[in-house]
Amino acid sequence: MSVRDSASTVPYRVVLGIGLSTLALVASCSSGSAPPSQSIPTPGGGGALATAGSGVSVDRAVVHLEALQRIADESGGNRASGTRGYDASVDYAVGVLRQANLEVSTPTYELSADDREDGGGPARPRNVIAQTRGGDPEHVVMIGAHLDSVAEGPGIVDDGSGVAAVLEIAARLAAAPPGGNTVRFALFGSEETGLQGSSSYVESLSAAEREKIMLYLNVDMIASPNAGYLVQGGAGEGLEETGPPGSAEVAQVLIDNLVRTGVTPERIAFVGDDEAPFVEAGIPSAGAENGDDERKTAEQARAWGGEAGKVYDPCYHEACDRVDNVNRVVFDRYLRAVADTVAHYAAPQNTLAR
C-alpha cells in the first residue's frame, strides 16, 4: 500500500446490509480464523472457470513470494521502483506470464528524480501488462497489484502477496482460457511513491480503450499476520471512496466468495491505492486488502481471530516484511476468493453495466 496510507485518517467502515444471500451463507460458515493446519472450504464461484478457486494453489503462489524475497536479498534488501530489485521483479513476472502463454507487454513510465531510488535501476521503470489470448476484447476484466516495495524492506506482504495472487490466477486462467470476456493482468510500479505506474497506464488509454474495461479489481496486501478481511467498493462518501456505479456489485461478488471460504468480510471505503486512477476514469472498481498499520478491533478479533488492539501487520513498510511474515491461511482464502471473482466476470453472461 502507498506510504500515505500509514497516516490516513479514513477509518475502516462497516457497511451493513450485505444482503440476504450472503447472510444465509454466513449462517453455515465458521466466522473465526482457521488455524494453519485447518483446510479451507473450497469456494463456489462459477463463470468461465467454475473451479477457479479450487484450481489455484497457495503453495504455488508462495513460490512467487520466495522468488521476490530472493530478488530483494540480492538487491540491497528491497524492490523499490527505480532500483535493480524492481527491474529484476519485472523480469521475473514477465517470465512467469510468458511461460503461461499470455500476451505480455512492459510499457514504461516516467519516474522523477525525486522519486527515483539510488539503486541502479532505469529512469523509466516498466509496468507489466498481460492478458488472455481468448475472450471478447470489447469486455475486459482487469485485475492488478503493485510490484514495487518501499525502500525500507522487501515488501512480501505489501504487495508481494497481491503480485503472487495475480501471477497464480493468470497461470490458472491461461491453462483453461475463458470463452467469454478477456482477462487482463497488471503489475504496476511506483505505487509506494504516488501511483505513477497505474496513473501512467490509465492516462495512456484512449477513451474507447477505457470503455472496454468492464471492471478493475485491485489486490493490495492479502496475507498479513494479524489480518482483517476487508473489501473495498461501494462504501464511504463520494466517488473517490465508493467508486463509480458498478463498484458495489463487484465488491459484493468478492464478499460472497470470501464468505464461502468461512469468513465474513467488512466493506470499507477506498483510500487511494492503485484503483484510484481507474475510479477517476469512471471504471467500476473493487479492492481486496487485509489492513496495514491500523489496529484490529475487539469485534474484528471475535469474528476473525487474531489479537485485538494489535496492528494488522507489524512489519508494514519494514525490513521484516519477509516470507515468514505471511499468514498462509489468510492468503489462501483471499487467493481463492479473488480467483472466483475474476472467473465470475470472465463468463460472457456476467457483463457489468457501465
Secondary structure, 3 states (H helix, E strand, C coil): CCHHHHHCCCCCCCCCCCCHHHHHHHHCCCCCCCCCCCCCCCCCCECCECCHHHHCCHHHHHHHHHHHHHHHHCCCCCCCCCEHHHHHHHHHHHHHHHHCCCEEECCECCCCCCCCCCEECCCCCECEEEECCCCEEEEEEEEEEECCCCCCCCCHHHHHHHHHHHHHHHHHHHHCCCCCEEEEEEEECCCCCCCHHHHHHHHHCCHHHHHHEEEEEEECCCCCCCCCCEEECCCCCCHHHHCCCCHHHHHHHHHHHHHCCCCCCEEECCCCCCCHHHHHCCCCEEEEECCCCCECCHHHHHHHCCCCCCECCCCCCCCCCCHHHCCHHHHHHHHHHHHHHHHHHHCHHHCCCC
